[in-house]
Amino acid sequence: MSIIVENNDTVGQLNSLLHEYGEYIIGRMGIPYRKRRINIISIALDAPQNTISALSGKIGKLPGVSVKTAYSGVISHKQE
């Protein structure tokens, strides 16, 4: 999932959403692009597609935030 934050007032809400879905987050990288006054966030998730879509939808509703999601074709197998 790639996120562009253009409105710093929404960072608190974004972090709350990411915390809510924290059990699915494998890794997260944030890059402040000061020259353009934006933040770029990349998130790797291991979650069902509907869970990822729900998170993406909630993030996309935040003002000044854009999100794009790419899905892997990897089929998960239950681990015992």
All heavy atoms as a GROMACS GRO file, in nm:
protein
  613
    1MET      N    1   0.085  -0.116   0.000
    1MET     CA    2   0.000   0.000   0.000
    1MET      C    3   0.090   0.123   0.000
    1MET      O    4   0.186   0.130   0.077
    1MET     CB    5  -0.089  -0.004   0.125
    1MET     CG    6  -0.184   0.110   0.139
    1MET     SD    7  -0.292   0.094   0.285
    1MET     CE    8  -0.390  -0.046   0.240
    2SER      N    9   0.062   0.217  -0.088
    2SER     CA   10   0.136   0.342  -0.095
    2SER      C   11   0.043   0.456  -0.056
    2SER      O   12  -0.069   0.465  -0.105
    2SER     CB   13   0.188   0.367  -0.236
    2SER     OG   14   0.278   0.266  -0.271
    3ILE      N   15   0.092   0.543   0.031
    3ILE     CA   16   0.011   0.653   0.082
    3ILE      C   17   0.088   0.784   0.065
    3ILE      O   18   0.207   0.791   0.096
    3ILE     CB   19  -0.021   0.632   0.232
    3ILE    CG1   20  -0.090   0.497   0.254
    3ILE    CG2   21  -0.105   0.748   0.287
    3ILE    CD1   22  -0.097   0.456   0.400
    4ILE      N   23   0.020   0.885   0.014
    4ILE     CA   24   0.076   1.019   0.003
    4ILE      C   25  -0.006   1.110   0.094
    4ILE      O   26  -0.128   1.118   0.079
    4ILE     CB   27   0.069   1.075  -0.141
    4ILE    CG1   28   0.136   0.982  -0.241
    4ILE    CG2   29   0.127   1.216  -0.147
    4ILE    CD1   30   0.286   0.977  -0.234
    5VAL      N   31   0.063   1.175   0.186
    5VAL     CA   32  -0.005   1.266   0.279
    5VAL      C   33   0.033   1.408   0.243
    5VAL      O   34   0.150   1.446   0.252
    5VAL     CB   35   0.035   1.236   0.426
    5VAL    CG1   36  -0.035   1.331   0.521
    5VAL    CG2   37   0.005   1.091   0.462
    6GLU      N   38  -0.068   1.485   0.200
    6GLU     CA   39  -0.046   1.625   0.166
    6GLU      C   40  -0.099   1.719   0.274
    6GLU      O   41  -0.070   1.838   0.272
    6GLU     CB   42  -0.116   1.656   0.033
    6GLU     CG   43  -0.059   1.577  -0.083
    6GLU     CD   44  -0.129   1.608  -0.214
    6GLU    OE1   45  -0.125   1.725  -0.256
    6GLU    OE2   46  -0.187   1.514  -0.271
    7ASN      N   47  -0.177   1.666   0.365
    7ASN     CA   48  -0.237   1.745   0.472
    7ASN      C   49  -0.191   1.689   0.606
    7ASN      O   50  -0.240   1.587   0.653
    7ASN     CB   51  -0.390   1.740   0.461
    7ASN     CG   52  -0.460   1.820   0.569
    7ASN    OD1   53  -0.397   1.875   0.657
    7ASN    ND2   54  -0.592   1.826   0.560
    8ASN      N   55  -0.096   1.757   0.669
    8ASN     CA   56  -0.041   1.708   0.796
    8ASN      C   57  -0.142   1.704   0.909
    8ASN      O   58  -0.119   1.638   1.010
    8ASN     CB   59   0.081   1.790   0.836
    8ASN     CG   60   0.203   1.755   0.753
    8ASN    OD1   61   0.215   1.643   0.703
    8ASN    ND2   62   0.292   1.850   0.737
    9ASP      N   63  -0.255   1.771   0.894
    9ASP     CA   64  -0.358   1.768   0.997
    9ASP      C   65  -0.424   1.631   1.009
    9ASP      O   66  -0.489   1.602   1.108
    9ASP     CB   67  -0.467   1.873   0.968
    9ASP     CG   68  -0.414   2.016   0.977
    9ASP    OD1   69  -0.310   2.037   1.045
    9ASP    OD2   70  -0.475   2.105   0.916
   10THR      N   71  -0.407   1.546   0.907
   10THR     CA   72  -0.469   1.413   0.909
   10THR      C   73  -0.376   1.304   0.960
   10THR      O   74  -0.416   1.188   0.970
   10THR     CB   75  -0.516   1.374   0.768
   10THR    OG1   76  -0.404   1.368   0.681
   10THR    CG2   77  -0.620   1.470   0.714
   11VAL      N   78  -0.253   1.339   0.994
   11VAL     CA   79  -0.155   1.238   1.036
   11VAL      C   80  -0.202   1.160   1.158
   11VAL      O   81  -0.186   1.038   1.166
   11VAL     CB   82  -0.017   1.303   1.060
   11VAL    CG1   83   0.080   1.207   1.127
   11VAL    CG2   84   0.041   1.354   0.929
   12GLY      N   85  -0.263   1.226   1.253
   12GLY     CA   86  -0.314   1.159   1.373
   12GLY      C   87  -0.420   1.055   1.340
   12GLY      O   88  -0.416   0.941   1.391
   13GLN      N   89  -0.512   1.091   1.252
   13GLN     CA   90  -0.616   0.997   1.210
   13GLN      C   91  -0.557   0.880   1.134
   13GLN      O   92  -0.597   0.765   1.153
   13GLN     CB   93  -0.720   1.069   1.122
   13GLN     CG   94  -0.801   1.173   1.195
   13GLN     CD   95  -0.885   1.252   1.096
   13GLN    OE1   96  -0.832   1.333   1.019
   13GLN    NE2   97  -1.015   1.228   1.097
   14LEU      N   98  -0.460   0.908   1.047
   14LEU     CA   99  -0.394   0.803   0.971
   14LEU      C  100  -0.322   0.706   1.065
   14LEU      O  101  -0.336   0.584   1.052
   14LEU     CB  102  -0.296   0.863   0.870
   14LEU     CG  103  -0.212   0.763   0.792
   14LEU    CD1  104  -0.300   0.668   0.710
   14LEU    CD2  105  -0.114   0.836   0.701
   15ASN      N  106  -0.248   0.759   1.159
   15ASN     CA  107  -0.177   0.674   1.253
   15ASN      C  108  -0.274   0.590   1.336
   15ASN      O  109  -0.244   0.473   1.367
   15ASN     CB  110  -0.085   0.755   1.343
   15ASN     CG  111   0.042   0.795   1.272
   15ASN    OD1  112   0.091   0.724   1.185
   15ASN    ND2  113   0.097   0.910   1.308
   16SER      N  114  -0.388   0.643   1.371
   16SER     CA  115  -0.489   0.567   1.445
   16SER      C  116  -0.540   0.449   1.362
   16SER      O  117  -0.556   0.338   1.414
   16SER     CB  118  -0.607   0.656   1.485
   16SER     OG  119  -0.568   0.750   1.581
   17LEU      N  120  -0.566   0.474   1.234
   17LEU     CA  121  -0.610   0.366   1.146
   17LEU      C  122  -0.503   0.258   1.132
   17LEU      O  123  -0.532   0.138   1.139
   17LEU     CB  124  -0.645   0.420   1.007
   17LEU     CG  125  -0.778   0.492   0.994
   17LEU    CD1  126  -0.788   0.559   0.858
   17LEU    CD2  127  -0.893   0.394   1.015
   18LEU      N  128  -0.379   0.300   1.115
   18LEU     CA  129  -0.271   0.203   1.101
   18LEU      C  130  -0.253   0.123   1.230
   18LEU      O  131  -0.226   0.003   1.226
   18LEU     CB  132  -0.141   0.273   1.061
   18LEU     CG  133  -0.143   0.341   0.924
   18LEU    CD1  134  -0.011   0.412   0.898
   18LEU    CD2  135  -0.174   0.241   0.814
   19HIS      N  136  -0.272   0.187   1.343
   19HIS     CA  137  -0.264   0.116   1.471
   19HIS      C  138  -0.378   0.014   1.482
   19HIS      O  139  -0.357  -0.098   1.529
   19HIS     CB  140  -0.270   0.216   1.587
   19HIS     CG  141  -0.265   0.151   1.721
   19HIS    ND1  142  -0.149   0.099   1.773
   19HIS    CD2  143  -0.362   0.128   1.812
   19HIS    CE1  144  -0.176   0.046   1.890
   19HIS    NE2  145  -0.303   0.062   1.917
   20GLU      N  146  -0.496   0.053   1.438
   20GLU     CA  147  -0.613  -0.036   1.441
   20GLU      C  148  -0.589  -0.163   1.360
   20GLU      O  149  -0.635  -0.271   1.396
   20GLU     CB  150  -0.734   0.040   1.386
   20GLU     CG  151  -0.863  -0.036   1.385
   20GLU     CD  152  -0.977   0.045   1.325
   20GLU    OE1  153  -0.973   0.170   1.328
   20GLU    OE2  154  -1.072  -0.018   1.274
   21TYR      N  155  -0.516  -0.151   1.249
   21TYR     CA  156  -0.487  -0.265   1.162
   21TYR      C  157  -0.345  -0.318   1.182
   21TYR      O  158  -0.293  -0.392   1.100
   21TYR     CB  159  -0.507  -0.224   1.015
   21TYR     CG  160  -0.652  -0.208   0.976
   21TYR    CD1  161  -0.724  -0.092   1.005
   21TYR    CD2  162  -0.719  -0.312   0.911
   21TYR    CE1  163  -0.857  -0.078   0.970
   21TYR    CE2  164  -0.852  -0.299   0.875
   21TYR     CZ  165  -0.920  -0.183   0.905
   21TYR     OH  166  -1.053  -0.170   0.871
   22GLY      N  167  -0.285  -0.280   1.292
   22GLY     CA  168  -0.145  -0.314   1.320
   22GLY      C  169  -0.111  -0.461   1.316
   22GLY      O  170   0.000  -0.499   1.278
   23GLU      N  171  -0.206  -0.547   1.351
   23GLU     CA  172  -0.177  -0.691   1.350
   23GLU      C  173  -0.148  -0.744   1.210
   23GLU      O  174  -0.089  -0.851   1.195
   23GLU     CB  175  -0.294  -0.769   1.411
   23GLU     CG  176  -0.421  -0.763   1.328
   23GLU     CD  177  -0.539  -0.832   1.396
   23GLU    OE1  178  -0.545  -0.956   1.392
   23GLU    OE2  179  -0.622  -0.759   1.454
   24TYR      N  180  -0.188  -0.671   1.107
   24TYR     CA  181  -0.168  -0.713   0.968
   24TYR      C  182  -0.045  -0.650   0.902
   24TYR      O  183  -0.006  -0.688   0.793
   24TYR     CB  184  -0.291  -0.678   0.883
   24TYR     CG  185  -0.418  -0.740   0.934
   24TYR    CD1  186  -0.516  -0.662   0.997
   24TYR    CD2  187  -0.442  -0.876   0.920
   24TYR    CE1  188  -0.633  -0.719   1.043
   24TYR    CE2  189  -0.559  -0.934   0.966
   24TYR     CZ  190  -0.654  -0.854   1.028
   24TYR     OH  191  -0.770  -0.910   1.075
   25ILE      N  192   0.014  -0.550   0.969
   25ILE     CA  193   0.125  -0.477   0.910
   25ILE      C  194   0.256  -0.552   0.932
   25ILE      O  195   0.294  -0.580   1.044
   25ILE     CB  196   0.133  -0.333   0.966
   25ILE    CG1  197   0.008  -0.255   0.926
   25ILE    CG2  198   0.259  -0.263   0.917
   25ILE    CD1  199  -0.001  -0.115   0.985
   26ILE      N  200   0.322  -0.584   0.821
   26ILE     CA  201   0.452  -0.651   0.824
   26ILE      C  202   0.562  -0.547   0.843
   26ILE      O  203   0.656  -0.566   0.919
   26ILE     CB  204   0.478  -0.729   0.694
   26ILE    CG1  205   0.371  -0.834   0.671
   26ILE    CG2  206   0.616  -0.791   0.694
   26ILE    CD1  207   0.374  -0.890   0.530
   27GLY      N  208   0.550  -0.438   0.770
   27GLY     CA  209   0.651  -0.333   0.776
   27GLY      C  210   0.596  -0.201   0.724
   27GLY      O  211   0.498  -0.198   0.650
   28ARG      N  212   0.662  -0.095   0.766
   28ARG     CA  213   0.616   0.039   0.729
   28ARG      C  214   0.737   0.129   0.712
   28ARG      O  215   0.830   0.124   0.792
   28ARG     CB  216   0.526   0.092   0.842
   28ARG     CG  217   0.488   0.236   0.830
   28ARG     CD  218   0.403   0.276   0.949
   28ARG     NE  219   0.381   0.418   0.951
   28ARG     CZ  220   0.305   0.481   1.039
   28ARG    NH1  221   0.244   0.414   1.134
   28ARG    NH2  222   0.290   0.610   1.032
   29MET      N  223   0.735   0.209   0.606
   29MET     CA  224   0.844   0.303   0.583
   29MET      C  225   0.784   0.438   0.548
   29MET      O  226   0.697   0.447   0.460
   29MET     CB  227   0.933   0.255   0.468
   29MET     CG  228   1.046   0.351   0.436
   29MET     SD  229   1.156   0.297   0.303
   29MET     CE  230   1.043   0.285   0.166
   30GLY      N  231   0.828   0.540   0.616
   30GLY     CA  232   0.780   0.675   0.589
   30GLY      C  233   0.895   0.763   0.542
   30GLY      O  234   1.004   0.759   0.597
   31ILE      N  235   0.868   0.841   0.438
   31ILE     CA  236   0.969   0.930   0.383
   31ILE      C  237   0.911   1.071   0.378
   31ILE      O  238   0.817   1.098   0.303
   31ILE     CB  239   1.010   0.888   0.240
   31ILE    CG1  240   1.061   0.743   0.240
   31ILE    CG2  241   1.114   0.984   0.184
   31ILE    CD1  242   1.076   0.685   0.102
   32PRO      N  243   0.965   1.162   0.459
   32PRO     CA  244   0.921   1.301   0.448
   32PRO      C  245   0.989   1.367   0.328
   32PRO      O  246   1.112   1.367   0.318
   32PRO     CB  247   0.968   1.364   0.580
   32PRO     CG  248   1.081   1.278   0.625
   32PRO     CD  249   1.060   1.141   0.567
   33TYR      N  250   0.910   1.417   0.237
   33TYR     CA  251   0.964   1.485   0.118
   33TYR      C  252   0.944   1.635   0.143
   33TYR      O  253   0.846   1.695   0.099
   33TYR     CB  254   0.891   1.436  -0.006
   33TYR     CG  255   0.950   1.480  -0.138
   33TYR    CD1  256   1.073   1.543  -0.148
   33TYR    CD2  257   0.880   1.456  -0.255
   33TYR    CE1  258   1.125   1.582  -0.270
   33TYR    CE2  259   0.930   1.495  -0.378
   33TYR     CZ  260   1.053   1.558  -0.385
   33TYR     OH  261   1.102   1.596  -0.507
   34ARG      N  262   1.035   1.691   0.216
   34ARG     CA  263   1.022   1.829   0.263
   34ARG      C  264   1.014   1.931   0.150
   34ARG      O  265   0.941   2.029   0.160
   34ARG     CB  266   1.138   1.861   0.357
   34ARG     CG  267   1.126   1.785   0.488
   34ARG     CD  268   1.241   1.816   0.584
   34ARG     NE  269   1.230   1.735   0.703
   34ARG     CZ  270   1.286   1.616   0.717
   34ARG    NH1  271   1.360   1.565   0.621
   34ARG    NH2  272   1.271   1.548   0.830
   35LYS      N  273   1.085   1.906   0.042
   35LYS     CA  274   1.084   2.000  -0.071
   35LYS      C  275   0.943   2.019  -0.124
   35LYS      O  276   0.905   2.130  -0.163
   35LYS     CB  277   1.176   1.946  -0.182
   35LYS     CG  278   1.184   2.035  -0.303
   35LYS     CD  279   1.279   1.976  -0.407
   35LYS     CE  280   1.280   2.061  -0.532
   35LYS     NZ  281   1.371   2.005  -0.634
   36ARG      N  282   0.863   1.912  -0.127
   36ARG     CA  283   0.726   1.918  -0.178
   36ARG      C  284   0.621   1.927  -0.067
   36ARG      O  285   0.502   1.931  -0.094
   36ARG     CB  286   0.697   1.795  -0.265
   36ARG     CG  287   0.787   1.781  -0.384
   36ARG     CD  288   0.754   1.884  -0.488
   36ARG     NE  289   0.840   1.864  -0.604
   36ARG     CZ  290   0.860   1.955  -0.695
   36ARG    NH1  291   0.800   2.071  -0.687
   36ARG    NH2  292   0.939   1.932  -0.797
   37ARG      N  293   0.668   1.924   0.057
   37ARG     CA  294   0.579   1.930   0.174
   37ARG      C  295   0.476   1.818   0.177
   37ARG      O  296   0.356   1.841   0.203
   37ARG     CB  297   0.512   2.066   0.184
   37ARG     CG  298   0.610   2.177   0.206
   37ARG     CD  299   0.542   2.309   0.224
   37ARG     NE  300   0.644   2.412   0.242
   37ARG     CZ  301   0.621   2.539   0.235
   37ARG    NH1  302   0.500   2.584   0.212
   37ARG    NH2  303   0.718   2.626   0.252
   38ILE      N  304   0.523   1.697   0.144
   38ILE     CA  305   0.437   1.579   0.152
   38ILE      C  306   0.512   1.470   0.227
   38ILE      O  307   0.634   1.479   0.248
   38ILE     CB  308   0.395   1.526   0.014
   38ILE    CG1  309   0.517   1.480  -0.067
   38ILE    CG2  310   0.312   1.629  -0.061
   38ILE    CD1  311   0.482   1.409  -0.197
   39ASN      N  312   0.438   1.369   0.268
   39ASN     CA  313   0.496   1.250   0.328
   39ASN      C  314   0.455   1.130   0.245
   39ASN      O  315   0.339   1.118   0.204
   39ASN     CB  316   0.448   1.232   0.473
   39ASN     CG  317   0.503   1.342   0.562
   39ASN    OD1  318   0.622   1.351   0.582
   39ASN    ND2  319   0.413   1.426   0.612
   40ILE      N  320   0.550   1.042   0.219
   40ILE     CA  321   0.525   0.922   0.141
   40ILE      C  322   0.539   0.803   0.236
   40ILE      O  323   0.642   0.789   0.303
   40ILE     CB  324   0.627   0.910   0.025
   40ILE    CG1  325   0.621   1.036  -0.062
   40ILE    CG2  326   0.601   0.784  -0.055
   40ILE    CD1  327   0.742   1.057  -0.147
   41ILE      N  328   0.438   0.720   0.241
   41ILE     CA  329   0.439   0.605   0.332
   41ILE      C  330   0.414   0.479   0.251
   41ILE      O  331   0.321   0.473   0.169
   41ILE     CB  332   0.331   0.620   0.441
   41ILE    CG1  333   0.353   0.750   0.519
   41ILE    CG2  334   0.332   0.499   0.534
   41ILE    CD1  335   0.237   0.787   0.609
   42SER      N  336   0.497   0.379   0.275
   42SER     CA  337   0.482   0.249   0.211
   42SER      C  338   0.454   0.147   0.322
   42SER      O  339   0.526   0.143   0.422
   42SER     CB  340   0.609   0.214   0.137
   42SER     OG  341   0.598   0.086   0.080
   43ILE      N  342   0.351   0.066   0.302
   43ILE     CA  343   0.313  -0.032   0.403
   43ILE      C  344   0.299  -0.169   0.339
   43ILE      O  345   0.232  -0.183   0.237
   43ILE     CB  346   0.180   0.008   0.470
   43ILE    CG1  347   0.197   0.144   0.534
   43ILE    CG2  348   0.136  -0.098   0.569
   43ILE    CD1  349   0.086   0.190   0.617
   44ALA      N  350   0.363  -0.268   0.398
   44ALA     CA  351   0.349  -0.407   0.356
   44ALA      C  352   0.252  -0.475   0.453
   44ALA      O  353   0.268  -0.465   0.575
   44ALA     CB  354   0.483  -0.478   0.357
   45LEU      N  355   0.150  -0.541   0.398
   45LEU     CA  356   0.047  -0.605   0.479
   45LEU      C  357   0.034  -0.752   0.445
   45LEU      O  358   0.054  -0.792   0.330
   45LEU     CB  359  -0.090  -0.540   0.452
   45LEU     CG  360  -0.103  -0.392   0.486
   45LEU    CD1  361  -0.209  -0.328   0.399
   45LEU    CD2  362  -0.139  -0.378   0.631
   46ASP      N  363  -0.002  -0.832   0.543
   46ASP     CA  364  -0.040  -0.971   0.522
   46ASP      C  365  -0.179  -0.984   0.582
   46ASP      O  366  -0.193  -0.998   0.704
   46ASP     CB  367   0.058  -1.066   0.589
   46ASP     CG  368   0.027  -1.212   0.560
   46ASP    OD1  369  -0.067  -1.240   0.482
   46ASP    OD2  370   0.096  -1.299   0.616
   47ALA      N  371  -0.279  -0.973   0.497
   47ALA     CA  372  -0.418  -0.971   0.544
   47ALA      C  373  -0.509  -1.018   0.431
   47ALA      O  374  -0.472  -1.012   0.314
   47ALA     CB  375  -0.456  -0.829   0.586
   48PRO      N  376  -0.630  -1.060   0.467
   48PRO     CA  377  -0.729  -1.092   0.362
   48PRO      C  378  -0.757  -0.968   0.277
   48PRO      O  379  -0.749  -0.855   0.325
   48PRO     CB  380  -0.852  -1.133   0.442
   48PRO     CG  381  -0.803  -1.170   0.578
   48PRO     CD  382  -0.682  -1.084   0.601
   49GLN      N  383  -0.793  -0.992   0.152
   49GLN     CA  384  -0.816  -0.881   0.059
   49GLN      C  385  -0.924  -0.786   0.110
   49GLN      O  386  -0.911  -0.664   0.096
   49GLN     CB  387  -0.853  -0.934  -0.080
   49GLN     CG  388  -0.865  -0.825  -0.183
   49GLN     CD  389  -0.882  -0.879  -0.324
   49GLN    OE1  390  -0.862  -0.996  -0.349
   49GLN    NE2  391  -0.919  -0.792  -0.415
   50ASN      N  392  -1.029  -0.838   0.172
   50ASN     CA  393  -1.135  -0.749   0.219
   50ASN      C  394  -1.086  -0.660   0.334
   50ASN      O  395  -1.130  -0.546   0.348
   50ASN     CB  396  -1.260  -0.828   0.258
   50ASN     CG  397  -1.238  -0.925   0.371
   50ASN    OD1  398  -1.127  -0.972   0.394
   50ASN    ND2  399  -1.344  -0.957   0.443
   51THR      N  400  -0.993  -0.709   0.414
   51THR     CA  401  -0.937  -0.629   0.522
   51THR      C  402  -0.850  -0.517   0.465
   51THR      O  403  -0.859  -0.402   0.509
   51THR     CB  404  -0.853  -0.717   0.617
   51THR    OG1  405  -0.937  -0.820   0.670
   51THR    CG2  406  -0.793  -0.638   0.730
   52ILE      N  407  -0.770  -0.550   0.366
   52ILE     CA  408  -0.685  -0.449   0.302
   52ILE      C  409  -0.772  -0.344   0.232
   52ILE      O  410  -0.746  -0.223   0.243
   52ILE     CB  411  -0.587  -0.514   0.203
   52ILE    CG1  412  -0.489  -0.605   0.278
   52ILE    CG2  413  -0.512  -0.408   0.121
   52ILE    CD1  414  -0.402  -0.691   0.188
   53SER      N  415  -0.877  -0.388   0.166
   53SER     CA  416  -0.968  -0.295   0.098
   53SER      C  417  -1.037  -0.202   0.198
   53SER      O  418  -1.054  -0.083   0.171
   53SER     CB  419  -1.074  -0.372   0.019
   53SER     OG  420  -1.015  -0.440  -0.088
   54ALA      N  421  -1.076  -0.257   0.313
   54ALA     CA  422  -1.141  -0.175   0.416
   54ALA      C  423  -1.046  -0.068   0.467
   54ALA      O  424  -1.084   0.050   0.480
   54ALA     CB  425  -1.189  -0.263   0.531
   55LEU      N  426  -0.921  -0.106   0.494
   55LEU     CA  427  -0.822  -0.009   0.541
   55LEU      C  428  -0.797   0.096   0.434
   55LEU      O  429  -0.797   0.217   0.462
   55LEU     CB  430  -0.692  -0.079   0.579
   55LEU     CG  431  -0.575   0.012   0.616
   55LEU    CD1  432  -0.610   0.104   0.733
   55LEU    CD2  433  -0.451  -0.071   0.648
   56SER      N  434  -0.778   0.053   0.311
   56SER     CA  435  -0.754   0.146   0.201
   56SER      C  436  -0.869   0.244   0.185
   56SER      O  437  -0.848   0.364   0.164
   56SER     CB  438  -0.731   0.067   0.072
   56SER     OG  439  -0.706   0.152  -0.035
   57GLY      N  440  -0.991   0.195   0.195
   57GLY     CA  441  -1.108   0.282   0.184
   57GLY      C  442  -1.114   0.387   0.293
   57GLY      O  443  -1.144   0.504   0.267
   58LYS      N  444  -1.083   0.346   0.415
   58LYS     CA  445  -1.083   0.440   0.528
   58LYS      C  446  -0.973   0.545   0.512
   58LYS      O  447  -0.995   0.664   0.538
   58LYS     CB  448  -1.065   0.366   0.660
   58LYS     CG  449  -1.185   0.282   0.697
   58LYS     CD  450  -1.159   0.201   0.824
   58LYS     CE  451  -1.277   0.111   0.855
   58LYS     NZ  452  -1.254   0.032   0.978
   59ILE      N  453  -0.855   0.501   0.468
   59ILE     CA  454  -0.745   0.596   0.447
   59ILE      C  455  -0.780   0.693   0.334
   59ILE      O  456  -0.754   0.813   0.344
   59ILE     CB  457  -0.614   0.520   0.416
   59ILE    CG1  458  -0.566   0.446   0.541
   59ILE    CG2  459  -0.506   0.616   0.366
   59ILE    CD1  460  -0.448   0.352   0.518
   60GLY      N  461  -0.839   0.642   0.227
   60GLY     CA  462  -0.874   0.725   0.112
   60GLY      C  463  -0.976   0.833   0.143
   60GLY      O  464  -0.986   0.932   0.070
   61LYS      N  465  -1.052   0.816   0.251
   61LYS     CA  466  -1.151   0.917   0.289
   61LYS      C  467  -1.091   1.032   0.369
   61LYS      O  468  -1.157   1.134   0.390
   61LYS     CB  469  -1.263   0.852   0.371
   61LYS     CG  470  -1.351   0.761   0.288
   61LYS     CD  471  -1.460   0.699   0.372
   61LYS     CE  472  -1.544   0.605   0.289
   61LYS     NZ  473  -1.649   0.539   0.369
   62LEU      N  474  -0.966   1.016   0.413
   62LEU     CA  475  -0.904   1.125   0.489
   62LEU      C  476  -0.871   1.241   0.396
   62LEU      O  477  -0.818   1.219   0.286
   62LEU     CB  478  -0.775   1.074   0.556
   62LEU     CG  479  -0.790   0.965   0.661
   62LEU    CD1  480  -0.653   0.916   0.707
   62LEU    CD2  481  -0.872   1.014   0.779
   63PRO      N  482  -0.900   1.364   0.437
   63PRO     CA  483  -0.871   1.479   0.350
   63PRO      C  484  -0.721   1.497   0.329
   63PRO      O  485  -0.643   1.489   0.423
   63PRO     CB  486  -0.930   1.598   0.426
   63PRO     CG  487  -0.964   1.550   0.562
   63PRO     CD  488  -0.962   1.401   0.562
   64GLY      N  489  -0.683   1.516   0.203
   64GLY     CA  490  -0.542   1.540   0.172
   64GLY      C  491  -0.457   1.415   0.173
   64GLY      O  492  -0.334   1.424   0.180
   65VAL      N  493  -0.520   1.298   0.165
   65VAL     CA  494  -0.446   1.171   0.166
   65VAL      C  495  -0.487   1.090   0.043
   65VAL      O  496  -0.606   1.074   0.014
   65VAL     CB  497  -0.473   1.090   0.295
   65VAL    CG1  498  -0.398   0.959   0.293
   65VAL    CG2  499  -0.434   1.172   0.417
   66SER      N  500  -0.388   1.036  -0.029
   66SER     CA  501  -0.412   0.949  -0.143
   66SER      C  502  -0.355   0.812  -0.111
   66SER      O  503  -0.250   0.801  -0.047
   66SER     CB  504  -0.343   1.003  -0.268
   66SER     OG  505  -0.387   1.133  -0.298
   67VAL      N  506  -0.422   0.707  -0.158
   67VAL     CA  507  -0.374   0.571  -0.132
   67VAL      C  508  -0.393   0.484  -0.256
   67VAL      O  509  -0.492   0.499  -0.328
   67VAL     CB  510  -0.447   0.510  -0.009
   67VAL    CG1  511  -0.596   0.501  -0.031
   67VAL    CG2  512  -0.390   0.376   0.030
   68LYS      N  513  -0.296   0.399  -0.280
   68LYS     CA  514  -0.302   0.300  -0.388
   68LYS      C  515  -0.259   0.167  -0.329
   68LYS      O  516  -0.167   0.161  -0.247
   68LYS     CB  517  -0.210   0.336  -0.505
   68LYS     CG  518  -0.250   0.462  -0.578
   68LYS     CD  519  -0.378   0.442  -0.654
   68LYS     CE  520  -0.416   0.570  -0.726
   68LYS     NZ  521  -0.546   0.565  -0.786
   69THR      N  522  -0.324   0.062  -0.374
   69THR     CA  523  -0.295  -0.071  -0.321
   69THR      C  524  -0.263  -0.167  -0.435
   69THR      O  525  -0.330  -0.166  -0.537
   69THR     CB  526  -0.416  -0.124  -0.242
   69THR    OG1  527  -0.451  -0.027  -0.142
   69THR    CG2  528  -0.386  -0.255  -0.174
   70ALA      N  529  -0.161  -0.247  -0.414
   70ALA     CA  530  -0.125  -0.353  -0.509
   70ALA      C  531  -0.134  -0.485  -0.434
   70ALA      O  532  -0.092  -0.496  -0.319
   70ALA     CB  533   0.016  -0.331  -0.562
   71TYR      N  534  -0.191  -0.584  -0.499
   71TYR     CA  535  -0.209  -0.714  -0.437
   71TYR      C  536  -0.117  -0.818  -0.501
   71TYR      O  537  -0.098  -0.817  -0.622
   71TYR     CB  538  -0.354  -0.762  -0.452
   71TYR     CG  539  -0.452  -0.676  -0.380
   71TYR    CD1  540  -0.516  -0.570  -0.444
   71TYR    CD2  541  -0.483  -0.699  -0.247
   71TYR    CE1  542  -0.607  -0.490  -0.378
   71TYR    CE2  543  -0.573  -0.620  -0.180
   71TYR     CZ  544  -0.636  -0.516  -0.245
   71TYR     OH  545  -0.726  -0.436  -0.179
   72SER      N  546  -0.065  -0.906  -0.420
   72SER     CA  547   0.017  -1.016  -0.468
   72SER      C  548  -0.074  -1.132  -0.508
   72SER      O  549  -0.183  -1.149  -0.454
   72SER     CB  550   0.111  -1.062  -0.357
   72SER     OG  551   0.167  -1.188  -0.388
   73GLY      N  552  -0.027  -1.214  -0.598
   73GLY     CA  553  -0.102  -1.333  -0.638
   73GLY      C  554  -0.069  -1.453  -0.551
   73GLY      O  555  -0.112  -1.564  -0.578
   74VAL      N  556   0.007  -1.433  -0.444
   74VAL     CA  557   0.046  -1.541  -0.356
   74VAL      C  558  -0.074  -1.595  -0.282
   74VAL      O  559  -0.154  -1.520  -0.227
   74VAL     CB  560   0.152  -1.492  -0.253
   74VAL    CG1  561   0.184  -1.601  -0.152
   74VAL    CG2  562   0.278  -1.446  -0.324
   75ILE      N  563  -0.087  -1.725  -0.284
   75ILE     CA  564  -0.197  -1.791  -0.213
   75ILE      C  565  -0.148  -1.828  -0.075
   75ILE      O  566  -0.040  -1.888  -0.059
   75ILE     CB  567  -0.243  -1.919  -0.287
   75ILE    CG1  568  -0.295  -1.881  -0.425
   75ILE    CG2  569  -0.348  -1.992  -0.207
   75ILE    CD1  570  -0.323  -1.999  -0.514
   76SER      N  571  -0.222  -1.789   0.025
   76SER     CA  572  -0.180  -1.819   0.162
   76SER      C  573  -0.224  -1.960   0.200
   76SER      O  574  -0.324  -2.011   0.154
   76SER     CB  575  -0.237  -1.718   0.258
   76SER     OG  576  -0.376  -1.727   0.264
   77HIS      N  577  -0.145  -2.020   0.284
   77HIS     CA  578  -0.175  -2.152   0.339
   77HIS      C  579  -0.177  -2.140   0.490
   77HIS      O  580  -0.092  -2.073   0.547
   77HIS     CB  581  -0.070  -2.254   0.298
   77HIS     CG  582  -0.059  -2.271   0.149
   77HIS    ND1  583  -0.150  -2.341   0.075
   77HIS    CD2  584   0.030  -2.222   0.060
   77HIS    CE1  585  -0.117  -2.338  -0.052
   77HIS    NE2  586  -0.007  -2.264  -0.065
   78LYS      N  587  -0.276  -2.200   0.552
   78LYS     CA  588  -0.283  -2.194   0.698
   78LYS      C  589  -0.162  -2.260   0.758
   78LYS      O  590  -0.123  -2.368   0.716
   78LYS     CB  591  -0.410  -2.263   0.749
   78LYS     CG  592  -0.530  -2.179   0.748
   78LYS     CD  593  -0.640  -2.246   0.827
   78LYS     CE  594  -0.754  -2.150   0.846
   78LYS     NZ  595  -0.861  -2.211   0.924
   79GLN      N  596  -0.103  -2.194   0.856
   79GLN     CA  597   0.009  -2.252   0.928
   79GLN      C  598  -0.041  -2.305   1.061
   79GLN      O  599  -0.124  -2.244   1.126
   79GLN     CB  600   0.118  -2.148   0.952
   79GLN     CG  601   0.182  -2.102   0.824
   79GLN     CD  602   0.292  -2.000   0.852
   79GLN    OE1  603   0.319  -1.966   0.965
   79GLN    NE2  604   0.357  -1.954   0.746
   80GLU      N  605   0.008  -2.420   1.098
   80GLU     CA  606  -0.036  -2.480   1.224
   80GLU      C  607   0.058  -2.445   1.335
   80GLU      O  608   0.168  -2.416   1.321
   80GLU     CB  609  -0.045  -2.632   1.208
   80GLU     CG  610  -0.149  -2.668   1.106
   80GLU     CD  611  -0.161  -2.818   1.088
   80GLU    OE1  612  -0.120  -2.894   1.176
   80GLU    OE2  613  -0.211  -2.858   0.984
   0.00000   0.00000   0.00000
